[in-house]
Amino acid sequence: MDEMQPTGAMAMTTARDFDASASIRLVEEMSPRQIVAELDRYIVGQQAAKRAVALAVRNRVRRRLASEDLRDEIYPKNILMIGPTGCGKTEIARRLARLTGAPFLKVEATKYTEVGYVGRDVESMVRDLVASAVNLVRKEYRERVKEQAAAGARERLLDLLLPSSRSNEARPQGAAPDLLRTLSGLSQVGAQANAGLKADAPRDPAEEERRLQARDLMARKLDAGELEEREVELETQSAALPMVQVLSGGPNMEDLDMQVQNMLGDLLPRKSKRRRLSIHDARRVLIEEELDRLVDADKVQSEAIRRSEQMGVIFIDEMDKICGRSQMHAGADVSREGVQRDLLPIVEGATVNTRQGPIKTDHILFIAAGAFHSAKPSDLIPELQGRFPIRVELEKLSESDFRQILTGPRNSLTRQAQALLSVDGVVLDFCEDGLDEIAAFAFRVNETTENIGARRLHTIMERLLEEVSFDAPELNEDQKRVRIDRAFVQLRLKEVVENQDLSRYIL
């Protein structure tokens, strides 16, 4: 299947929504059909699930454009995805978050415990979502001022290479040879001009002209990359943050430890340290400092809170693992229903305290997923069932689905393999009959062993190309072109697939 072309009506940034980077593709102008088409570029099949998430996203846009008296009363329709592993549940949610530029968090329901048990409480998922939003917004803001930060770092490098003649700093280390005489002359002129003058006395015009000429010459050499290996002395700052552990072993102490360390990091003074770095390394340090200076932390925090509350997506996997108590298990399993009860107020709408401030979860979109082999959605407590009104069942992948997965998505496994081996000059030619045979093998192994969905293709591709990948750097030129046809696939995989016991371990 040929790669789908991007849809024509891509979303555009609007001041009404938020001031985000132009690289973030919003969905203000996209219809549900166009959102599905965009997801089709990465995910094969599962049209019902794609339609459900597309409608959820479109309803978010509709809510933001609704009248103010109703806007806060319209709550998101959370989604419960039911399907076997490897069928695309997580990928649909992840691609949806990337498409909308929304903060996204994937968690496993089994990692949380009921309040009172050792482990993480469900509120920590909201704190993790906000932390993800902070990183997302900070990255966008830093990208916006990257050129300005690079210009500021360049000026600071010039100051390190060519300090003012009126300062008492020593001659810069590693100055360009053809500038040493100029710098030496500037120092003598500066010393004479400043003798007996006050510190705030005006510069001599001739001295200033020579200083500007020397700086311009140094700037040209710096821009040409001639000074990359020269060293400068740079003062850097780091937070004096001690490692603190609070009552280890108590319930939910992991989050408390992090909060105490964050608080101490804000209160304790920063340590200064002088380091000798090459121009190449010093530029990176200075750019980071300039980016931190140019990006307003308060704006990042407020925007991260807004996006978390209005656009956040939390994907809760393995939801079927917390359905009721199992008679065959003990220990941590006794808190399964307790986790559901703790999760209920978060999904319904609550206020969670985070380091960035209180976060309301009323309009966060929750997408739960599970295989539900040994449990049913009706095994969830009734209140939680009601908070996931949209339920979609994902289909088991067929042989034709495997065939399409190999070449259809823009990040398909065949494209990845070709890109990796091209580094060693190897060209992989995937023939149609070869792709058919790979898909048939994947489907057959899933049917005869554990069904792990599309992940089976990763294992088969690694086994198929193992020998070529190992020998690639040492192949002769006439061996650099490898034809992957039906005979090649059968030769590499037939023995493994025919041996049932062997295939359980290898494929």
C-alpha positions, 0 to 999 in steps of 0.5 A: 500500500502506498504511503498516504499523503498528508491531508490538505486541511492541516490545523493552524495555530490560533491566538485564540487557543494558545501561542504554541510553536508553528511546528505543533499541528493543532486540529482546530481546522480538521474534521473527524474524517481528516483526523482519522486519515492522519492516523491512517498514516501510522496505524493500520485498520482499527477504524472504530477506535480511530473514529472514537478518538477523532470524535473525542478530539473534535468535541474538545474543539467544539467545547472551547468554541461553545458559549461560556455559560456551557463550556465548563459544563461539557465534560469529555467522553472518556474511552475504553479500548478493548483488544488484544496486545499489539493491535494498536491501542497505545499507538492510537492514543500516542499519535493522537496526542502528537497530532494535537500537541497535547500533554500525553501520559501512558501509565499501567493501572497495575503500578498503582495501589490503594491508599494505605498500601506501599506503592504509588497513589493514583494522583501521581499520574496527574502530577506526571502529566503536568511534568510532561506538559512543562517539558513540552511547553518549555521545549516549544518556548526554547525552540522559539528563542533558539536563534536569539540564544545563539546570538547571545552566546556568541556575544558572550564568547567574544567577551571571553575571548576579547575582554574589555581593555579597561578591565583587570582581566588577564589576556584571553587564553588561546587568542588567535595568533594574528590577534595577539599583537592587536590585543597587546597593543590594545592593552597598552593603549587602554592602560595609558588611556585609563591612567589617572582617570576615573572608572567611569571616564569616557573611552579614547575614540582611537582605542575604542576604534581599535577594540571594535576592529579587533572584536570584528576580526575575532567574530569572523574567526569565531563564525568561520570555526577557526577557534573551536578547539581554543579554551576559555575560562567559564563560570557555571552555576549548579544547584547545591541539592543534597540527596534526601530520603524521607521515611523510606518504606512508607506508602507513597514516599517516592512522590514525597521524596521528590517534592522535598528535593524540589523544595530544597532545590528552590531554597538552597543557593546555587554554587558557582564553579570556574571551568576551562572549556573549549569554544565548542563546549562553552558554546553549548553551555552558554546557549543553555544559559541563554535559553534559561534566561530568555524563557519565562518560567512563570509563563511556562508553568501557567501554560503547562497548567492550562494545557494539562487541564484543557488538553491533557490525555492520560492513557491507562493501560492494563485496565483489565488487571484491576477488575475485582479480586482474583481468588488465585492471587494474594498480596498486592492484588487485594487492592485492585478494587481499591485502586478503582475507587481511588481512580474514580474521583480523578476521572470524575473531576477532582483537584490535585495538588502538584508542584506547579499548582492545583490541577483540575482533572474535569476536562482531562481525557482518559483513555483506558485499555485492556485485553479483557481476556479473563475479565469483562468491562462489567467487572469494573465497579459500576461508578467507574464503568459510567465514566467510560461511556465510549467503548470500542473493540479493536480487531485481531490483526489479519494476515492482510493487516500484517502485510499492510503494516510492513509497508503502509505506515510512514515509519514501517519496519521495512523503511526502518530496516532499509535506513539502518543498513544503508549506513553500511552501504547495503540496499534491501530490495523487498519483493512483493512475494517476500513481503507476503511470506513475512506476513504469512509467517507472522500470522501463522506464529501468532495463531499457533503460539501466543498472539502478540499482535504486530509486535510479532513482526519486530521479532521476525524481521530481526531474525530474518535480517540478523545475518545480513546485519551482522555481515553488512560492514564486511560485505563485498560491493557485489554483495551489498544488494540483498533481495528479500523474496519468498525463497530468502524468507523461507530459507531464514525462517522455515526451520524455526517456524516448523519446529513448534518448540523452537518457534516459541523461544525464537519467534 
